[in-house]
């Protein structure tokens, strides 16, 4: 019984740490790249889930073929770094979108940290949380790809 309680406490601490990390990402990237994050927010729909899934599968295929071909491995590593950047961009856009849906009139700090904690705690739920986390990551990756490859719209 103490092992179960310890596991629950560790899962709760991990979810809090993940939520605060996502909140910091949701605060930092919109300040550094406001146009890109706004463009990525516009791509947070179901097609970005499929785009993220397709690109993720292609990346895995490329990395699996890199065993005897160093050039393919180098291309895969470059693509992996780009994919991680797109994932961070899409996750910041997703956190910002959830914050606007939950607290439309709240201050920016509360929106970002609160929505990141909500997403992290939702992903910590057993079984359903893993599916939700996978869908969030794939959608964030697809939205980040769309946000980075499309030209940001300049608002007057």
PyMOL commands that set and color helices and strands:
alter all, ss='L'
color gray80, all
select helices_A, chain A and resi 2-32+34-42+46-64+70-102+108-123+128-149
alter helices_A, ss='H'
color red, helices_A
deselect
rebuild
show_as cartoon
